[in-house]
Amino acid sequence: MHLAFDPLRFFRQAVRIFRVREPRPSVASLLKCWLAIRFARKEGPLTVRLGRLFLSAPNQRELHYLFEEVFVREEYLVPLATKSDPVIVDCGANIGFATLYFKLHHPGARITTFEPDPSCFGHLQRHIADNHLQDVTAVQAACGQSNGETSFFSSPGFSPAGSIHASRANGAQEIKVRLVRLSDYITGPVDLLKLDVEGAEQGVMHDLISTGKIASVRSMVIEYHHRIGGMKPELGPFLKGIEDAGFTYDIVAGLKPRARFTGAFQDVMIYASRP
């Protein structure tokens, strides 16, 4: 299914690309890539070029969504200029767009990625191989409070909605995936932890705090899923845990006016760092 054309939305998206703060490889490359995605007329898997990078996704909708989130809105633009080889942990890598973004901005970065969905993991591996990324280790597993196995609900047609919560993914298919403790993989300083695990944030953070490994993390970009699956609000205790661990933070949370006071689900971006 192709993306519907809305002239006003198209214009706004184009303007947003021209306003990208730190475009890499360039605004022209971003615009060319966006147009190739936007006007693609191919059903199924799609591959485009972004400068020297190859970007691919199972379908046009996913490719458009992830390109805009990662490369246009720059949700993972984080200042790590003090080191040429920062250590980055990408927890919830999906098909690897954030990993590609980190490598564009920090070519010498040493990255460990985690992704439980077998289909997404395959795309992640292909992104690493096709773009000849060095110093990237991919782990096929979900992160949580213990080691073992857990249910994961894969979302056919739109993999970013895959989650441990069945209600997160429409038409979800339940599969069993490997579960690991992130703390077991942190053996030294981590310059940046990116956490986007579709509702498993509480468990991952509890593991890091209870083991003391949170002390090794210098900054975090967390996509917190507020009221996911109709669950009770737990954002307050989550932020308290971050504060007690010595972080200060900024929050970005958009909500449409009609959704106010409705108890609606929200994606909340948390940018945490040590003073």
N, C-alpha and C positions, 0 to 999 in steps of 0.2 A: 504494500500500500504506500503510495507516494504522499509526500507532505502537501497539505492544502496550501494554496497561495493566497496570502493576505497581504495586499500592497503596503498597508501601514506597518504591519509587523515586520515585513521584509525591509522596509526603510529603517526602522528602529534597530534591527539587527545589524544592518550595514553600518549605521552610525556608531554602534557599540564597538564594532571591529576597529574603526578608525580611532577610537578613543582608548584602545588597549594601552596600558601604561608601559609595559615592558615587552613589546611584541618580539617573539622569536619563532622562526627566523626573521620575519619582517611583516609589516602590515600588508604589503602586496601579496606575500605568500599566504597569510591568513585569509585574505579576501578571496584569492584564487581557490584555495582549498574549500572555503565555505560555499562558494558558488558551485563547485564541482559536486559537493554533497547535496546542496539544496535542489539542484536541477537534474540530479541523477534519475534515470528512467529504467533502472535495473532492479528487478525483484531479487530478494535474497541477499547473500553476502556482498559487501561493497568495499572496495579499496580505493583510496585517494592518496595524493601526495601532498605533504606539507613541507615545502623546501626539500630537504634530502630524506625526510622521514616518510615511511609508509604508515598510513592509518587505515585500519580495517575494522569492520564490525559485522555482526550477523545480518543486519538490515539497515536501511537508510535512517529509520527513526532513531535507533540507538546511536549511530554514527553522528547524526546531527546533535542529539542531546549531549553526548559526551564531549564533542568538539566544543560546543558552546560553553559548557560548564567548566571545562579544564583550560582551554586555550583562549577563550574570549572573556569569560568572567574572571579568569585567573584565580580560582578559589585556592590554589596552592602556591601562590606567589608569596614566598617567605624569604626574608633577608638572611642568607647564610654565607655572605661574602667573606667572612673572616677566615674561611678554610677553603682550600682547593679541592679537598676530598672529604666532604661531610658524610657522616653516616646517617642514612635515612631508612626508616622502617615504614613500609607501605602496607598497612593492615586493612585488608578489604580492597585488593587491587583491581577487582573486576577484570576487564580485558586489557588493562595496562596503560590507559591514557595518562594517568597521573605519573606513572613511572617514566613514560616518555617525556612528559613535561619537566620532571625533575632533572632528567639527563640533558635536556636542552639548556636549562639554566645553570646546571652544575655538572658539566661533563665528567669531572673526576669523582663524582659521588659514588659511594659504596652503598648499594641498596639491597635490602631484603624485603621481598614481597610475599604476602599471604593471600590466597584465594581458594575457597573450598569448592566452588561450582566447577565440575569437570569440563563443561563446555567453555566457560569463561577462562579457565586455566589454560586450555588449549590455545585460545586466542592470545592470551598473555605470553605464552611461550613463543608463539609465532612473531609477536611484536618484538620480543627480545632478540630472536634469531634474525628476522628480516632486516632489522635496523642495526644489527651488529653491536648491540649494547654490551659493554664490558662491566665487570664487577656488579652484576645483578644476579641475585640468588632468588629463585622462585620456589615457594613452599606451598604444596597443595593441601591446605588445611584451613579450618576456621579457628579463630582464637577465642578462648574463654577462660573459665576459672579452673579447669582441670584438663587432664589428658584423657583421650578416649575416643568416643564417637558420639555424634549428635545428629538430629534431624535437621535438614536444610530444605527450604522450599524454593525450588528453582522456578523462575518466571519465564516461560517460553514467549519469545517475541520481544521481551524487554528485560534483559538480564540485570540492569541496575536495581530492579525491584526485588531480586532474590534475597531471602532473609531466613532467619530462624523462626520468624513469625509467619504463620500461614496466611494471615489476613493481609500481609504486606504485598503479596504477589497475586495478581488475578490469574485464575486458572493454574495455580501453583502445582508443581509436581514434587512430592516429597521424596527425598533421597537421603541416604546416610552418608555422612562425610566425616573425615578425620578431624578431631578436636585437639588443639594443643594450647599450652600455656605460653603466652608471649614472653613471659619472664624468663623462660628457659632459653630463649634465643638472644637475650640481652646480656652480653658478656663484657661490655665496656660502654663508654659514653655514646649516647645517641643524640645527634644534633637536631633531628626532626622526626617526630612520630606522626604519621598521617593515619587517622583512625576513622574509617567509614565502614561500619560493620552492620548496618541496617538493624539496629536494636540490641546488639550485643555489647554496647559500649560499657554498660555497668559492670558486666562480668570481667571484661578485659581490664578496666581500670581497677577493680577490686583486686585482681591478681597482681598488678604492678605495685599497688600500694601495700598489700599485705606481705609481699616478698621484699619490699624495700627497693625494688628495681626502678621505681619511679624516680629515684634520686639520680639515676644515670641519664634521664631524659632532660634535654635542655629546652626544647620547644615542641608544641603540639598543634596540629590542625585537626579538629574533631568535628565531624558531622554528627550532631546529636539528634536522635529521632524522638522528639517530644510527643508523648501520648501515642506511640506506635501501637497499632493493633487495639486501640481503645484502652490501653493500660493506664493506670493512675499516674499522675505527674510525679516524676522523680528527679527533675532537673535541679532542684535546690540542693538535695544531698550530693548529687554528682558534682556540682560546682563547689560545694563545701569541701569535698575530697581533694579537688584540684587546689583550692586555696590552702588547705592544711599541708599539702605537699610542697608548698613554697612557690606556686605559680601566680602570676597576675594574668588577666585575660581580657579580651574584647569579644563581644558577641554581635553576630549579624543574624537577624531573624525577620524575614519578610512574611507578612500575612495580609491577605486581601481584606478590605474593609468588611465585607459581608461575612467573613469567617470569624470576626471578633466575637468574643463571649459565647462561642459555640462549642468549645472544648475540642476544636479541630486538631488533627495531626499537624505538626510543624517540623520542618528541617531547620535546625539551629546550628549555625557555624560558630565554633569556639576557637579562638586563636590565643593559645596560652604560651607564656614564656616566663623564664625566671628573670627577676629584676636585675 
